[in-house]
Amino acid sequence: MYVSLINSAAKVADQLVDLVGKLPEQFAEQRAYFLEHEDRLKDTGMDPKWPRRRGSQVGFIAQSMAGAKWGLSPGSSREYVRQVQPKKSPRVPRVIMRGGLTDDLI
């Protein structure tokens, strides 16, 4: 199932609720959680920080909805997740090989 959610607006909020309602039975628990907190889900879809890239939207929804059962707003929920989520490890330099020659470390 593919749905394009581009803009942060009431239309996106309604599309999110519609999409959640159509989740397959294997996601019944997640569907129930989202629909139990439908107002928060709609707030997430109307958030001015709504990401335009599809790949970022899933994480945005997950982080926004993580604190719904404790009454956290979507923004507060995302902030809490940022505070408790471990930081990514620093990038480790690696050697790039091109045409049999070793380039500088990136």
Order of alpha helices (4+ residues) and beta strands (2+ residues): alpha-alpha-alpha-alpha-alpha-beta-beta
